[in-house]
Amino acid sequence: MTGSVLPVPPDPQSDYVVRQMRDAIIDTDLKLLGLINQRLTLVQRLRDYKAQQGIPFVDPERERTLHRYLQGANRGPITADGLDRIYDQLLELTKQETTSEP
């Protein structure tokens, strides 16, 4: 096939729309990071208080209620399954990050 040249794909680094969208995504990621850290701080305070009061830290009914509440508040585009998976991971991470054990 002489004479046929494959087109060179555009460079995403020089595409204005790609750069804008990437900037918006990193801004959103930074906000998420801040909110996750804020959540961890609040949960640590709650965990410490519960420990002082002799209240069990993990409350399975509260976790189920949280899932139901968030499902009702979800307007997408995340699916119900996706939301459950994220919050299952977030709850597990929170338990791990706020434990006083190494």
N, C-alpha and C positions, 0 to 999 in steps of 0.2 A: 504494500500500500504506500507507494511513494507519493509524496505531495500532500498527504493528509497529516495535519498537525492537531494533536490533542489540545483542547483549550486548557490554559493554565487557570486553576481555580483562584478566585480572589483571595487575597491575604486578609484573614479575619482581623488582624491587628490594625490594618489601615481602613477598615470599614467603620464608618461613623456610627451606624445603628448598632453594630455588634459591640463597639466600645461603650456606647451609652447603656445598652442592656446589661453588659457585664458590670459596669459601675453601679447600676441600680441593684443588681443581684448582690454584689459585695456589701453595699449599704444595708440591704435587707439582712444579709448574713450577720453583719456586725450588730444590728438591732436584736436579732435572735440570740446571739451570744450574750449580749447584755441582759436580756430577759431570762435566759437560762441561768446565768449567774445570780440574778436577783431571786429567782425561784429557789435556787439552792440555798441562798442565805436565809430566806424565809423558812424553808423546811428545816434547816439546821436549828434555827431558833425554836421552832415548834417541837422538834425532836428533843432538844435540851429541856424545854418546859415539861413535856410529857414524861421524860425520865425523872425529873424532880418530883413530879406528882404521882409517879408510879403508874402512869397510863401507858398501855402498850403503844408502840410507835406505829406499827402497821395496822390499818383498819380496812379490811377487805371490802366492807360495805361502802365505805367512803370512796374507795377506788372505783367500785361499780357505779356509784352515783356520779362521780366525776366523768366517767366514760359516757354515761347517758346524757348528762348535761352538755358535754361538748358535742355529742352527736346531734343533739337538738339545736345547738347554736351553729353548727357547720353549714355554711352556704356554698361550699365547694370553691375551687374545683377538686379538692382532695376527697377521695372516696371514704366511705365509712370504714372500710377495711384499712385503708392507709392511715386514717386518723387513729384507729385502735392500735395499729402497729407502732406509730410514733409515740403515743402516750404509754403504751406498755414499756417501750424502751426508756422513755423519760422517767417513768416511775421507778424502773429498775436502776437506772443510773443515779437517780436521787437517793435511793436507799444505799447504794454503794458509796456515793460521794459524801454522804452525811454520817456515815458510821464512824465511830471513834476507833474501831479496830483497823489495823493496817490492811 
